[in-house]
Amino acid sequence: MSSQITDIPAYMADLGRRARAASRILAAASTATKDAALLAIADDLEQQREALAEANRRDLEAGASKGLDPALLDRLELTPARIDGMLEGIRQIVSLADPIGEIFDLKFRPSGIQVGRMRVPLGVVGIIYESRPNVTADAAALCLKSGNATVLRGGSEAFHSNQAIAGSIQRGLQKAGLPADCVQVLATTDRAAVGAMITMPESIDVIIPRGGKGLIERISNDARVPVIKHLDGICHVYIDDQADSGKAFDIALNAKTQRYGTCNTLETLLVAEEIAEDILPMLAAAYAEHEVELRGCERCRQILDDCLPASETDWDTEYLAPILSIRVVRGLDQAIEHINRHSSGHTESIVTENYTRARRFLTEVDSSSVMVNASTRFADGFEYGLGAEIGISTDKFHARGPVGLEGLTSVKFIVLGDGHIRT
């Protein structure tokens, strides 16, 4: 289908006009109508499991033949469990409160008028992403519930999977009586379409890129449309000298090995020097069973014979692979200093039984998610009760952390009067 589109500028201009028109209809749609569409989409995806799996197999086979690395192939695969999670995410969004139209902070002013704020959609959200085809369903569902039309451009490696999901979305929208243009998945893999998307402020209100650092940097540098982004996920776990060793072992192992190719996976482990000789050998043995390559500071290598030397570059690297850098630190102060210097601002966790140190960590670490005694793998919109997420923003404006329904809205001031005039 993508080969049939020869005039990309005309195609994108028409798509943008239709998205803008659909956004006005969707902004006025009732919660019941939006929820009906979401349920219809989930039901259609359930019915199309075999077709979706077949489309995904085509993408996986093509990816393997092109030499995609294992981390990317892992992101691309739609296992039955991941399809289940995709459907559960859509249905959970149905159960969430609709943020649109909420009026808050309504107060009387001395003049007698009431001034408040109302939550409204952003308008048209453009999302550019790589590999993970489940993003197509997650993004469509979140934008739909929050009253936003959306334009989706998935990676070429997931083209067939994305088109299969798009078919279910279109049928679900039509069944609920909403325009199919509320969610448009680009039917082209031409990179010129991305260039058009990010320079269409008349049609698209915000761009959300999800993918590798190169993609996000390019979008951020070239876009004429506001961007909500995160560049990478260099996540840390700090094991304090007052940590429970059992908790520390479980968290450090899970944060690294539960999945390698995700942005909330542990990339650098920090260990207080007082307990390093006790816990590092146990963790190293467990990591070896998972074939995780360890790269450590000089003190770490004195404790672990098979640990490779870590370079300065390692502290700033998102591996997305079974590789872990380890640094032995003097204590909480050095751990916080290391994190705030090398972190990408995504997710950090402290393991400690000391309440005061936990509070300091929460206060002084400047990341979008900061945890106490929990795996960084919990930094996820689904786990946070957002239903699903459109992405995890490491920016401080307009949204930060997992971007769910509320992150896809804006507010406008409303004024209630009864014939009031200004004197």
Salt bridges, closest charged atoms under 4 A:
ASP14 OD1 - ARG17 NH2 3.95
ASP14 OD2 - ARG18 NE 2.95
ASP35 OD1 - LYS145 NZ 2.86
ASP43 OD1 - ARG91 NH2 3.27
ASP44 OD1 - ARG171 NH2 2.93
GLU46 OE2 - ARG49 NE 2.66
GLU54 OE1 - ARG57 NH2 2.90
ASP59 OD1 - HIS160 ND1 2.96
ASP74 OD1 - ARG82 NH2 2.80
ASP74 OD2 - ARG259 NH2 3.26
ASP84 OD1 - ARG49 NH2 2.11
ASP98 OD2 - LYS34 NZ 2.86
GLU102 OE1 - ARG119 NE 3.69
ASP105 OD2 - ARG117 NH2 2.61
ASP181 OD1 - ARG18 NH1 2.75
ASP205 OD2 - ARG20 NH1 2.79
ASP232 OD2 - LYS213 NZ 3.63
ASP240 OD2 - ARG357 NH1 2.93
ASP241 OD1 - ARG357 NH1 2.44
GLU267 OE1 - LYS256 NZ 2.80
GLU277 OE2 - ARG299 NH2 2.56
GLU293 OE2 - ARG295 NE 2.61
ASP314 OD1 - ARG295 NH1 2.85
ASP316 OD1 - HIS342 ND1 2.79
ASP333 OD1 - ARG360 NH2 2.70
GLU348 OE1 - HIS236 ND1 2.88
GLU353 OE2 - LYS247 NZ 2.96
GLU364 OE2 - ARG360 NE 2.81
ASP366 OD2 - LYS396 NZ 2.95
ASP366 OD1 - ARG400 NH2 2.87
ASP395 OD1 - LYS229 NZ 3.21
GLU406 OE2 - ARG119 NH2 3.79
